[in-house]
């Protein structure tokens, strides 16, 4: 029986795929089907995208069953199926995220996460950190934390906030991540409090952020003894965007990075401002007033304990405990890995054997379903469930969470410009006649005037 809308191509019998055909390699399959496609009047190509992979599997099925009329479905059915699958998960993003976190925690109990839930049962702020990140903070690189909030928002308008550090090889180390429903002081306070709970050891000695007022207030409340430094990268990027300052950008950079003492920076900075007539520039004056928080010659709060056990080979084998005196394991138990590998090998062999006949496949499928049910009952009987109190963490696996509302944030991050684009803006083409940049020689007023 043919599918609706299906067209069976008319080709020679020797080029038509038939059941029982065997090939030595994938290239032979492609070449054969390419000849069949040319005869039938359509083309084929190789691709790595998901949809084209499914269409490629449809073509393979056509070869296996002996023709397109024997497949039982057409390309449109594949697209409809993908549409239905995507439709089934709409409205379940928060629940899927929670289930993923719970699965991570089952694999390693040192995985930490916290998820706020509002009065309507909708997801609020979310924070998570795995065991490797927590150990890295406690043992190695938790002295300085970079608190970054300039990443793009997700589908619901929630900001993505990673908390980062730098190791001794100048590589980025991830301590934790968060989704924030808003960029308010309360949200930042909640995030930093959860960060302190998750991270073993003392609070960071230094935290680096941009010049966000609500963030600064939250840091003052939650990390009163931590030195708050502004990110110099953001400040230098803003300098290039401010009118009247870009012309002396290179001179300012030499002053910022080349002066070792406060007095030298103040003297050179005053000279640059005076020479370029920037005494009344409001933004530059505000940045200069807070120079103690970002100029290298002023920042004297760098951690003084960089030669620690982190440099020793025995450091990785040390034991780290969190705030609740629980051991933070870098990975799952080695014995568990051995068990998993052994079971995986047995299951793989069973699948290979059962695939040789339909009866064996049905027997194995029924056995797997029976084992799945018993394991689900066993795991659920060992789970500890409590009443929800507005947070989701280790103890609330059965709390149904709704997706968050789409929120309006105070502003998305500006697009990061590449070096070529910045250079093009700094060196715009000038008129070859009058040397101005608002026109070219063809429209030059000097040439147009009599």
Number of C-alpha atoms within 10 A of each C-alpha: 6 14 14 8 9 13 11 11 16 10 14 10 8 8 15 21 19 15 12 10 11 11 11 7 8 9 10 12 15 16 11 16 21 17 15 20 17 12 16 16 11 10 12 13 8 9 10 8 8 9 13 13 13 15 16 17 12 18 17 18 17 21 23 18 17 17 18 23 17 15 18 14 16 18 12 10 12 15 13 11 11 12 11 11 10 10 10 9 11 9 12 14 15 18 18 14 15 25 14 12 22 22 14 16 18 13 14 18 19 25 25 24 25 21 21 19 23 15 7 9 15 17 25 23 22 25 22 21 21 25 23 18 21 29 26 22 27 23 19 21 23 27 22 21 23 20 19 16 21 17 14 16 19 11 9 13 19 24 24 18 21 20 20 22 23 17 14 11 6 8 9 12 19 21 27 21 21 22 21 22 24 18 17 16 17 13 19 21 20 17 23 20 16 17 24 16 15 27 26 24 18 12 23 20 18 19 23 21 20 19 14 11 11 16 21 17 16 21 22 15 14 17 20 11 13 17 19 20 22 21 19 17 10 12 14 14 12 13 19 18 12 12 9 14 18 15 13 15 14 11 13 19 11 12 19 20 12 13 19 13 11 15 12 14 21 16 12 17 18 14 12 16 18 11 11 12 12 15 13 9 14 10 12 15 14 10 16 16 10 12 18 16 19 20 22 18 19 16 14 11 12 12 11 8 8 13 8 10 14 17 12 9 9 9 13 16 8 10 12 19 17 17 13 9 9 12 15 22 19 20 15 14 11 9 9 11 12 11 10 11 12 11 12 12 10 10 14 11 11 14 14 10 13 17 13 10 9 10 11 15 17 13 11 18 14 12 11 13 11 11 11 12 10 11 12 10 10 11 9 11 9 8 13 11 13 12 9 14 10 14 19 21 17 19 15 18 19 15 17 14 23 18 19 21 13 12 13 12 14 9 10 14 12 9 9 7 9 8 9 9 10 12 10 10 12 12 10 11 14 14 16 13 13 14 13 14 12 11 15 16 16 11 11 17 13 10 11 9 6 5
